[in-house]
Each structure stands twice: as C-alpha cells, then as structure tokens.
Amino acid sequence: MQRERRFKMTVVDWLVSERLRRGQELLESTSLSVEAIAERIGFHTATSFRQHFEQRHYVSPRGWRRTFVDVA
C-alpha cells in the first residue's frame, strides 16, 4: 500500500501498461493478428486488449498499426 501511494500506480496498472507497451511494439513491427498479439502479451481476450488499447491511445490496435504500415 505504501509503495502504491509513492508511485501512484498499482501493480495491476503497471502490468497492463507493460502489456500495452509490448502490444504497441508488436503492432508496429510484426504482421501478427490482433488476436495473436493479445494472447502473446497476456490478455485473456482480444476484446480486452482492444478495449484497454483504445482507452489508453484513443485509437484501435488496427488504426495504430495503419500508422506504421509502409505506404509504398
């Protein structure tokens, strides 16, 4: 409890943040499906990953990926 107040982030919040950070990396650097990424980073469902991702970044995982696709 003391630690949570000091850092203002719970362990669960930190874990979700780390999972989303890794999800971003995979969206940017692989062609894995959103479902495969969700499973790989530890979300129980792709829906859960999508909801957390959109809540944090205001864009869907698919929309995020489009930003990094080479439009050649």
C-alpha positions, 0 to 999 in steps of 0.5 A: 500500500505504501509503495502504491501511494509513492508511485501512484500506480498499482501493480495491476496498472503497471502490468497492463501498461507493460502489456500495452507497451509490448502490444504497441511494439508488436503492432508496429513491427510484426504482421501478427493478428490482433488476436495473436498479439493479445494472447502473446502479451497476456490478455485473456481476450482480444476484446480486452486488449482492444478495449484497454488499447483504445482507452489508453491511445484513443485509437484501435490496435488496427488504426495504430498499426495503419500508422506504421504500415509502409505506404509504398 
